[in-house]
Amino acid sequence: MTEEQTKLFTNKIITVEQIAPEAFILAMPRLHDFVPGQVVGLTLDETDPPRLYSIASGAREDEMRILFNIIPQGSLTKKLSKLKKGDRIYVTEPFGSFYGKADPAFWIATGTGIAPYLSMYRSGLEKNKVLIHGSRSLDSFYFQKELKEKFGDHYIRCCTRESDRDVFKGRITEYLRQQRNLPTDYKYYLCGGSEMVVEVRDILVDKGIPFGNIVAEIYF
Amino acid sequence: MQAKEPLFGKTLDELQEIVRQEGLPRFTAKQITDWLYKKDITSIEEMTNLSKEARQKLSEKYDFGLTPHITVSKSADGTKKYLFPAGQGKFIESAYIPEKDRATLCVSSQVGCKMGCLFCATGKQGFQGQLSTNQILNQIRSLPEREMLSNIVFMGMGEPFDNLEDVLKSVNILTENWGFEMAPRRVTVSTIGIVPGIKKFLEETKAHLAVSLHSPFEEERKKIMPIENVYSLPQVMQAIRDTEWGRQRRVSFEYIMFKGYNDRERHVKGLVKLLHGIKCRINLLRFHPIPGTPLQSSDDQTIEWFRDALKQKGITTTIRTSRGQDIEAACGLLSTRELGKKESTKK
């Protein structure tokens, strides 16, 4: 196995900030270069296998930031949310190939699946992109103010439980089903839970998007 | 009332801890493993070499823990597909495949799957939960044909290395001398390529490994298997190359043949290059299309040509006979239909 996935580097927490109910941003010094879209493994104990998280910060920023939410049945995320400045954390080198590129694309995510797109846009890859984010509640559209300013009409929010002006009421899959003439020559990046990825991919294929233009990252 | 914890599916270490907690003699753990994994009983009461007091104590907190199947579909070719309940309206599938000289059981390791492969029926139902060691091994122990079984393959629903701890425990119980005592070469675990899982599995067990390959090229694999974006093919191959395989242990590669996608001359060349120096086997599989998939199976002539081309290059290659096509043998179809029935009943 390549060393990048197993070798742990000691790092120190700069901040852990709660940005929405159950959602946090953890910041630490960036130890390695990475390509926007890559993941790192995190663990608090060298003997526990690291869990994978997409990097949410830009490739040239001094801090590396991780967006995560509390997984009720998991043990790591609860501990991560309680970390303080200076606490120790172990990280792997960045790896993976869900790379952001300059080509025109739809960036589609639910929940914290937006993290790799945050990294891509903070690395200057937002041109020719449409960002579609699905969430249950309005306060879980992380960084929406910043994203609205950056993407304008190309930032689409789909909310299942609450309504607001400029927000599509319903699931991301319903939004996509209603779209006509989705460009077939764009790339479609999907990131989130497997159910969303599989369902969205089926919808896109049904709408004539070649499956080769669909790039998926699954959270597991 | 809270359900009792099952003893079936516990390792020897876990049982030693249980007997310690219950104040029973240390050797009781070994007696229990004999009853659980070597004998044909179904209740703690039948563990007759344990004292009555010991059986009573155990029965207060534990039960034996077997769950019978709820339906079975029988194919004209002898294949049987069993549906087992997995709690809260969920189901898992196990396929019993008898052949002339052996009988194989294909077991599930998860309810549904998170991996989202483009060609997979199980992925369509999403991920619904992990199977416990008890639920994994129950598929074997509660199989009516269990005495006939010669081989176990973890190729049913789910990605085994996304449920690593319970899969490793299951393989341990299957192969240890206090467990089912199967030869490790009779057990194969199949993965789509979760590299840390491959490494741990290869370190901690002696069972065979199968890797779902489906293309020798990263970019093509990525389009049909999202895992390639996380653990790339070179990393998977490195983990395999770093392993001392010995004489008994085997790695094989599963390769579903998709028409016009992965069945060309360049794929033969790509496979030869990718597998250079690895003693392995390639199993070619026909694709049984699932609803909504944009992929089609290669025809028989192409599959045979592909096999011959690989053989000529020195790679042991077989075409896996399709079994149970008349009973929706493609993994995931039966349980998805059953899940759909339950959900429509709920509405």
Chai-1 contact restraints between the chains, C-beta under 6 A:
chainA,res_idxA,chainB,res_idxB,connection_type,confidence,min_distance_angstrom,max_distance_angstrom,comment,restraint_id
A,M1,B,V195,contact,1.0,0.0,6.0,A-B,restraint_1
A,M1,B,K199,contact,1.0,0.0,6.0,A-B,restraint_2
A,M1,B,A239,contact,1.0,0.0,6.0,A-B,restraint_3
A,T2,B,Q235,contact,1.0,0.0,6.0,A-B,restraint_4
A,T2,B,Q238,contact,1.0,0.0,6.0,A-B,restraint_5
A,G96,B,N229,contact,1.0,0.0,6.0,A-B,restraint_6
A,G96,B,V230,contact,1.0,0.0,6.0,A-B,restraint_7
A,S97,B,N229,contact,1.0,0.0,6.0,A-B,restraint_8
A,F98,B,N229,contact,1.0,0.0,6.0,A-B,restraint_9
A,S194,B,K114,contact,1.0,0.0,6.0,A-B,restraint_10
A,S194,B,G116,contact,1.0,0.0,6.0,A-B,restraint_11
A,S194,B,G126,contact,1.0,0.0,6.0,A-B,restraint_12
A,S194,B,F127,contact,1.0,0.0,6.0,A-B,restraint_13
A,E195,B,G126,contact,1.0,0.0,6.0,A-B,restraint_14
A,V197,B,G116,contact,1.0,0.0,6.0,A-B,restraint_15
A,V198,B,G116,contact,1.0,0.0,6.0,A-B,restraint_16
A,V198,B,G123,contact,1.0,0.0,6.0,A-B,restraint_17
A,V198,B,K124,contact,1.0,0.0,6.0,A-B,restraint_18
A,D202,B,G292,contact,1.0,0.0,6.0,A-B,restraint_19
A,V205,B,P294,contact,1.0,0.0,6.0,A-B,restraint_20
A,F211,B,P294,contact,1.0,0.0,6.0,A-B,restraint_21
A,G212,B,K223,contact,1.0,0.0,6.0,A-B,restraint_22
A,A216,B,P226,contact,1.0,0.0,6.0,A-B,restraint_23
A,E217,B,N229,contact,1.0,0.0,6.0,A-B,restraint_24
A,I218,B,K114,contact,1.0,0.0,6.0,A-B,restraint_25
A,I218,B,G116,contact,1.0,0.0,6.0,A-B,restraint_26
A,I218,B,P226,contact,1.0,0.0,6.0,A-B,restraint_27
A,F220,B,K114,contact,1.0,0.0,6.0,A-B,restraint_28
A,F220,B,D162,contact,1.0,0.0,6.0,A-B,restraint_29
